[in-house]
């Protein structure tokens, strides 16, 4: 439980209050890892991200490293599954929408529909992707 409170310490100091608040910008340091978001939701019932960012016609919670996202894909993908998406990322310079991550109270995070975006971004060398979290009871 103390670990969860440590995550919010920078935000609390920035605001100058004694309350723990969420979704406040700016971030100090790197954004939290997906596992931190899962732990906050599963253990404390706290939605780590509440504010949405809007940029380039896209709505998302945070930009996360592509390498971290890869660990939350459960189904195997071959190069054929995401080769079209890789070409689309090269042509457009980024994905058409944010990668959706389902976060469950059962302690899991899963990328299902947008797994091809993550693997294509890794193939073309895109370092970060926009992420949109969906908080659910079961994943």
Beta strands, then each sheet from edge to edge (+ up, - down):
strand 1: 53-55
strand 2: 58-60
strand 3: 62-65
strand 4: 99-104
strand 5: 109-110
strand 6: 128-136
sheet 1: 1+ 2-
sheet 2: 3+ 6- 4- 5+
end
